Structure formats: C-alpha cells, structure tokens
Amino acid sequence: MGYVILENDDALHLTAEVRRRMAQGWKPLGRVSCYYDTRNEAVRYVQTLVREPVETGATPPPTA
C-alpha cells in the first residue's frame, strides 16, 4: 500500500489536489486535519491518501 501526505495553507487548493489524486485511484484516509504553524504564522491543512497495490492481472484504475 502506498501513501502520500498532502499539506497546504489553502483549503481550496488542498481540496483540488485531493480530488485530482482521487481521480487517479487514491483514497482519503480519515478527515482533513489542520494545525497552526508558529514559524510561518499560518494555518496548515493536511490530508493523507492511500493507494492499494494493483494485483497481478487486475485492471488498473482509470487515469484522468
């Protein structure tokens, strides 16, 4: 299983990236988290996505 952690300071940009990845077969793991980055003094939004390995002989998910 592969995973990726997406992070952005703009919730709309994060949502667009999550949707793009979902179209490629990635699945969100849980909800969007957020935290306050004290170094940059900004709120950061985080989403983890997972991708199941493609089984041999299985049809890969469609790509956009």
C-alpha positions, 0 to 999 in steps of 0.5 A: 500500500502506498501513501502520500501526505498532502499539506497546504495553507489553502483549503481550496487548493488542498481540496483540488489536489485531493480530488485530482489524486482521487481521480487517479485511484487514491483514497482519503484516509480519515478527515482533513486535519489542520494545525497552526504553524508558529514559524510561518504564522499560518494555518496548515491543512493536511490530508493523507491518501492511500493507494492499494497495490494493483494485483497481478492481472487486475485492471488498473484504475482509470487515469484522468 
